[in-house]
Amino acid sequence: MPRSAASTRTDGDALLGIGQVLARLTPEFPDLTPSKLRFLEEQGLITPARSESGYRKFCEDDVARITLILSMQRDHYLPLKVIRTYLDDQDAGRNPQLPVPESLPTILDRSRRLGRDELVREADADRALLDEAVAASLLPAASTYGEEALVVLRCLAELRTVGIEPRHLRGLRSAAERETVLIQNAVEPIHRRGAASSRAGAAERALEIAAHLESVRTSLIRAAIVRQYR
């Protein structure tokens, strides 16, 4: 699946337009958009062919490569620069090992939706805890929730066993909002470019910055705990 896939196509290849690629991949990757595909091309991760009128055309190798990229992002939370290195090694025939972050988050099924009763049951919690989490702005008020909410509610249920209640965590929401402002300011030059692919690039960069902030925050907490119990 070389990056220069366009050079390996034959006249008999069935080429797909962006709409056809989206139709094939969005059931598995609902966040995929035309701007995301254009952004991946701008980053040199995919190289679709061009029709005489300038439209992007994708072969099966391109679709497989896009699937790999999106899977590495979704399932392993890898930034694009890490994915690019992996693909470069793969293109060079070096058979690289799949990179794995030091701390791999729980893999989430982002397409799954849970009603309030189902969410509470699977989290081994109760409706009161869910209501308290909503009141503390740790979860939104909604009729259905995704798997991320399930992870949060499970954590809140565990924290409650040691006396930490949702009301004690209100500061986390404020801290998250402050960090979001930092991230927005950092990626604003990318977002201001206006192109759809620039918006996708801004979102991608924002997620990478968020991961860095998470690492710093975790390190600070661990260091404080070590000092406390030395």
C-alpha positions as CSV (number, residue, x, y, z in Angstrom):
1,M,0.0,0.0,0.0
2,P,2.6,2.6,-1.0
3,R,2.1,6.3,-0.6
4,S,2.6,6.7,-4.4
5,A,-0.3,4.4,-5.0
6,A,-1.3,6.5,-8.0
7,S,1.7,5.3,-9.9
8,T,0.7,1.6,-9.4
9,R,-2.8,1.9,-10.8
10,T,-3.7,0.3,-14.0
11,D,-6.3,1.4,-16.5
12,G,-8.5,-1.5,-15.3
13,D,-8.7,-0.2,-11.7
14,A,-12.2,0.9,-10.6
15,L,-11.7,4.4,-9.2
16,L,-14.0,5.9,-6.6
17,G,-15.1,9.5,-6.1
18,I,-15.1,11.1,-2.6
19,G,-18.8,10.4,-2.2
20,Q,-18.3,6.7,-2.9
21,V,-15.4,6.5,-0.5
22,L,-17.5,8.2,2.2
23,A,-20.5,5.9,1.5
24,R,-18.2,2.9,2.0
25,L,-16.3,4.1,5.1
26,T,-18.7,6.3,7.1
27,P,-20.7,3.3,8.6
28,E,-17.5,2.4,10.4
29,F,-16.0,5.9,10.7
30,P,-19.0,8.3,11.1
31,D,-16.7,11.3,11.6
32,L,-15.2,11.0,8.2
33,T,-15.9,14.0,5.9
34,P,-14.7,15.3,2.6
35,S,-12.6,17.9,4.4
36,K,-10.9,15.1,6.5
37,L,-10.0,13.3,3.2
38,R,-8.6,16.5,1.8
39,F,-6.6,17.1,5.0
40,L,-5.1,13.6,4.8
41,E,-4.0,14.3,1.3
42,E,-2.5,17.7,2.2
43,Q,-0.5,15.9,4.9
44,G,0.9,13.5,2.4
45,L,-0.7,10.5,3.9
46,I,-2.8,9.6,0.9
47,T,-2.3,10.4,-2.8
48,P,-5.5,9.9,-4.8
49,A,-5.4,10.2,-8.5
50,R,-7.1,13.1,-10.4
51,S,-9.5,13.0,-13.2
52,E,-9.0,15.2,-16.2
53,S,-11.5,17.6,-14.7
54,G,-9.5,17.7,-11.4
55,Y,-11.7,15.5,-9.2
56,R,-10.1,13.2,-6.7
57,K,-10.3,9.5,-7.6
58,F,-9.5,6.7,-5.1
59,C,-8.4,3.1,-5.8
60,E,-8.8,0.1,-3.5
61,D,-5.3,0.7,-2.1
62,D,-6.3,4.2,-1.2
63,V,-9.4,3.0,0.6
64,A,-7.4,0.4,2.5
65,R,-4.8,3.0,3.4
66,I,-7.5,5.5,4.6
67,T,-9.1,2.7,6.7
68,L,-5.7,1.9,8.3
69,I,-5.1,5.6,9.1
70,L,-8.6,6.1,10.6
71,S,-8.3,2.8,12.6
72,M,-5.0,3.8,14.1
73,Q,-6.5,7.1,15.1
74,R,-9.7,5.7,16.6
75,D,-8.4,2.5,18.1
76,H,-5.0,3.5,19.3
77,Y,-5.3,7.3,19.7
78,L,-2.2,7.9,17.6
79,P,-1.3,11.4,16.3
80,L,-0.8,11.8,12.6
81,K,2.9,12.3,12.9
82,V,3.3,8.9,14.5
83,I,1.0,7.3,11.8
84,R,3.0,9.0,9.1
85,T,6.3,7.5,10.4
86,Y,4.6,4.1,10.5
87,L,3.4,4.4,7.0
88,D,6.7,5.7,5.7
89,D,8.4,2.6,7.2
90,Q,5.7,0.4,5.7
91,D,6.1,2.0,2.3
92,A,9.8,1.4,2.5
93,G,9.2,-2.3,3.1
94,R,10.5,-2.2,6.7
95,N,7.5,-4.1,8.2
96,P,7.2,-1.8,11.2
97,Q,5.5,-2.8,14.5
98,L,2.3,-1.0,15.2
99,P,3.1,1.9,17.6
100,V,1.2,1.8,20.8
101,P,1.0,4.7,23.3
102,E,2.4,4.1,26.8
103,S,-1.1,4.4,28.2
104,L,-3.7,3.1,25.9
105,P,-7.2,4.4,26.6
106,T,-10.2,2.2,26.5
107,I,-11.3,1.6,22.9
108,L,-14.8,3.1,22.5
109,D,-17.6,2.3,20.2
110,R,-18.6,5.8,19.3
111,S,-21.6,4.7,17.3
112,R,-23.3,3.0,20.3
113,R,-26.1,4.9,22.1
114,L,-27.4,4.1,25.5
115,G,-30.6,5.2,27.2
116,R,-30.4,6.5,30.7
117,D,-31.5,3.3,32.3
118,E,-29.1,1.2,30.2
119,L,-26.3,3.6,30.9
120,V,-26.9,3.4,34.7
121,R,-27.2,-0.4,34.5
122,E,-24.0,-1.0,32.5
123,A,-22.0,1.5,34.7
124,D,-23.1,-0.4,37.8
125,A,-24.4,3.0,39.1
126,D,-27.8,4.4,40.0
127,R,-30.0,7.2,38.6
128,A,-29.0,9.4,41.6
129,L,-25.4,9.3,40.6
130,L,-26.2,10.1,37.0
131,D,-28.3,13.1,38.1
132,E,-25.5,14.3,40.4
133,A,-23.0,14.0,37.5
134,V,-25.3,16.1,35.3
135,A,-25.8,18.7,38.0
136,A,-22.0,18.9,38.4
137,S,-21.6,19.4,34.6
138,L,-19.6,16.2,34.4
139,L,-22.1,14.7,31.9
140,P,-24.7,16.5,29.7
141,A,-28.4,16.3,30.3
142,A,-29.6,14.0,27.6
143,S,-31.9,11.1,26.8
144,T,-29.2,9.0,25.2
145,Y,-25.4,8.7,25.8
146,G,-22.4,7.3,24.1
147,E,-19.7,5.0,25.4
148,E,-17.6,7.9,26.7
149,A,-20.4,8.8,29.1
150,L,-20.4,5.1,30.2
151,V,-16.7,5.3,31.0
152,V,-17.2,8.5,33.0
153,L,-20.1,7.2,35.0
154,R,-18.2,4.0,35.8
155,C,-15.3,6.1,37.1
156,L,-17.7,8.2,39.1
157,A,-19.2,5.0,40.6
158,E,-15.7,3.8,41.6
159,L,-14.8,7.2,43.0
160,R,-18.0,7.2,45.1
161,T,-16.8,4.1,46.9
162,V,-13.9,6.1,48.4
163,G,-16.0,9.1,49.3
164,I,-15.4,11.3,46.2
165,E,-18.8,12.5,44.9
166,P,-19.6,14.4,41.6
167,R,-20.0,17.7,43.5
168,H,-16.3,17.4,44.6
169,L,-15.3,17.4,40.9
170,R,-17.0,20.6,39.7
171,G,-13.5,22.1,39.3
172,L,-12.6,19.6,36.7
173,R,-15.3,21.1,34.4
174,S,-13.8,24.6,34.9
175,A,-10.3,23.3,34.3
176,A,-11.4,21.6,31.1
177,E,-13.0,24.8,29.9
178,R,-9.8,26.7,30.6
179,E,-7.7,24.1,28.7
180,T,-10.2,24.3,25.8
181,V,-9.6,28.0,25.5
182,L,-5.9,27.4,25.4
183,I,-6.3,24.9,22.7
184,Q,-8.6,27.1,20.7
185,N,-6.1,29.9,20.8
186,A,-3.3,27.6,19.8
187,V,-5.1,26.3,16.7
188,E,-6.8,29.5,15.6
189,P,-4.2,30.4,13.0
190,I,-4.9,27.1,11.3
191,H,-8.7,27.5,11.6
192,R,-8.5,31.0,10.2
193,R,-7.3,29.8,6.8
194,G,-10.9,29.1,6.0
195,A,-10.6,26.0,3.8
196,A,-12.6,23.0,4.9
197,S,-9.3,21.0,5.1
198,S,-7.9,23.7,7.4
199,R,-10.9,23.2,9.8
200,A,-10.1,19.4,9.8
201,G,-6.5,20.2,10.4
202,A,-7.4,22.5,13.3
203,A,-9.5,19.7,14.9
204,E,-6.7,17.2,14.4
205,R,-4.1,19.5,16.0
206,A,-6.5,20.3,18.8
207,L,-6.8,16.7,19.7
208,E,-3.1,16.2,19.7
209,I,-2.7,19.3,22.0
210,A,-5.3,17.9,24.3
211,A,-3.4,14.6,24.6
212,H,-0.2,16.5,25.5
213,L,-2.1,18.5,28.2
214,E,-3.5,15.2,29.6
215,S,0.0,13.8,29.9
216,V,1.3,16.9,31.7
217,R,-1.7,16.8,34.1
218,T,-1.3,13.1,34.8
219,S,2.5,13.6,35.5
220,L,1.8,16.5,37.9
221,I,-0.8,14.5,39.9
222,R,1.5,11.5,40.1
223,A,4.4,13.6,41.3
224,A,2.2,15.2,43.9
225,I,1.1,11.8,45.2
226,V,4.7,10.6,45.4
227,R,5.7,13.6,47.4
228,Q,2.7,13.2,49.7
229,Y,3.4,9.5,50.5
230,R,7.2,9.5,50.5
